[in-house]
Amino acid sequence: MAGLTGWHLLVLVLVILLLFGAAKLPALAKSMGQSARLFKGEMKAMKEDDGKAEQTPADVANTTPASDKGAAAPRSDSGTTT
């Protein structure tokens, strides 16, 4: 790929135009854009799922649900007795 020059790229564009035709290129570009957008959204969703899965059990245990607002605070097991 290091030997590619501007002329190589121009020839490549002309070959693509001949293969697909000028009428089909906008539809091709649109479908590629939609595919890229879908891929980006799926990658973002996967990262969010990974972030939720990485929570430790201690993190989950220390969170209190909204229905337990009147309940006592979670007990801290520090290992020391008084």
C-alpha positions, 0 to 999 in steps of 0.5 A: 500500500505504500507505493500507491500514488494519486494516479492509482487512486484515480484509476481505482475510482474510475474502475468503481464508476464503471463497475457500479455506474454513476446512478448506483453510487449514491445508493451504495454510499447511503447503505454504507453510511447506514451500516456504519451508523448501525455498527457504531450504535451496536459497539456503544451498546456493547460497551455499556453492557460491559460496564454494567457487567464489571460491577463487583458484587460489593458495588451491587450490595451497597446500592439500595433500591428506591423502595428501601428508602426507609430501611436502615443503612447497610452495615459496614463489616470493618472487622473491628469490635468496640 
